Amino acid sequence: MQFIENKTFDEIKVGDSAELTRTLKSEDIELFAVMSGDVNPAHVDAEFADSDVFHKVIAHGMWGGALISAVLGTELPGPGTIYLNQNLSFRHPVGLGDTVTVRVTVTEKATEHQRVTLECLCLNQNGEIVIQGQALVMAPTVKVHRPRTHLPEVHLHERGARFNALIAATKPLAPVPTAVVHPCDDVSLEGALAAAEQGMIIPILIGPKAKIRAIAKAANLDLTAVEIVDVPHSHAAAEKAVELARAGKVSMLMKGKIHTDELLKPIVDRETGLRTERRMSHVFALDVPNYPKPLLISDAAINIFPNLQVKRDIVQNSIDLAHALGIACPKVAILSAVETVTPSLPSTLDAAALCKMADRGQITGGQLDGPLAFDNAVSRAAADAKGIVSEVAGSADILIVPDLEAGNMVAKQLIYLAGADSAGVVLGAQIPIVLTSRADGLMSRLASTAIAQLFVHHSSKGIQP
């Protein structure tokens, strides 16, 4: 066990010194900004910093000051020290990757009140002085020897950053005519209008006109120049949306205040719906803190107990979406409870069969592996511990779950326990369907719309689902 020990006033001698060395990382700057609230763009905006006086991102000046405080409080004098005064002169900027050595040296002792004066010096890797100053402290008189406290791990996550990137990717694209099915609450109506304001969609609101206008008025939402198709109820709204899609007047559907089953019923009608040869499936797109990239999960909303052929379509739909999001060859992990083919676990047999289907060209555009347990799919350390040799393990872009129950649990656990942001879309019909839940906020609705818009434009280039 590591210990922390001070030097009492009587033990301290003029000329005593202590130091620590730290290399500046982007996480240090971000954490200091979060803690202090100092978001000066010279520290947190690379584009601005490049045009600023130092032409690079630099540390907050008091980051170095905090390191001086760390040496005084933990090394010399150490625990029990009371800070009385500190002056600092900032001589040279500290940039990302610079290594700073902080050294404090005792220059004077005063018996009255056990005061100690220390010279404080911060040098970079080139020996240049970056900070220079003097500290006055009251040194401890009682010896302290204690186990060193282990600090908690800190994980920085910019909420919504990956979804904002998806939304930004739609800026050069033309808005997509979209049927918004029964937007009869303020949340779904606001989401559709916000997507229109972002230039992602041209909304056609389908539902009871008087009710939609009343909701807009109560929520202070502007319906000027927005087309409304008046129908009496939610059943009729879903049917009308399918009719517009079959006529080629809309290229996306967006769920409003309507139950998913009610929305899908006219879509899956064999005679008048939007079915294709491909089975429809839902894909969650999650931005999970501590996972280095977006994570797609399917199917967690439509197919309850998919057989092998349905799973094949689920996999292909997910791969097609990944392509639309700019992932050239997505890594697809077929999940089960174990990583070995086990006859008593049918999901492992399906996983092995899906991988062989990919080998034979029945699934294209992705790199498959399975069966893989969840930990092996997302953690390279877990995969290595099991001796799994795989390009997919530990780095999956897509997780294919055994059934809806498992998928729903995985997705909801990541959302509610791991703080993931979620978006979702249904693929496999003639056009994509933005399928959000009542609990989804505006960001989730915008991200779901962006994903569907990207898919529409990707498909229009001749890459058909």
MOCORFEN-V582811 format. One line per field, one symbol per residue. phi: phi as a letter, one per 20 degrees, with the letter a starting at -180 (. if undefined). psi: psi as a letter, one per 30 degrees, with the letter a starting at -180 (. if undefined). A space follows every 10 residues. Layout:
phi=???
psi=???
This chain:
phi=.ecdcedfgf efcgofbbbb cbefdfffff fffffenedg ffdccfffff eefelafcfg gfffffffgf ffeddbfogn fdfdabdcce dbfddgnfdd ddcdcfdacc gfmlecdcfd cddefenefd bcabddcdff ddfcbcgffe fffddebefn fffffffffe gfeffdgcee eledbfffff ffffffffne cdfdedrfgf ffffffffel dedgmefcee cfbfgfffff ffgfffemec dbdcfdebfg ffffgffegf ededfcfeff beceddddgm dfbgcecbdc bcefcfefff fgfgffgfff fggfenefcf eddeebecdd fcgfdgffff fffffffffe neccncddbr fcfgfffdcf fffffemeea fegnbfecdd efbfffffff fffffeddmf ecbbbdcoef cfcfdddfef efffffffff fffffgffff endef
psi=kklkklklef fkkkfkllll kkkkleeeee eeeeefgjhk ffefjeeeef faefhlkllk efeeeeeeee eeffejfakf kjkekkkkkj fkljlkfkkk kkkkkkfkkj ekghkkkkkk kkkafggkke kkakkkljll fkkkjlkkkk klkkjkkjkg eeeeeeeeff eflklkkkjj jiihleeeee eeeeeeefge ljkjkjajee eeeeeeeegh kjgkgkkkjj lfleeeeeee eeeeeffgfl glkkkbikke eeefefegkf egaglafkkk lkkkjkjkkf kglkkkkkkg fejeikaeee eeeeeeeeee eeefggjeik kjkjkaflgk jjefjffeee eeeeeeeeeg gfklfljkkl kkleefefje eeeeefgkjk fekfhkfkkj leleeeeeee eeeeefefgk klllkklfaf llkjjllffk aeeeeeeeee eeeeeeeeef ggik.
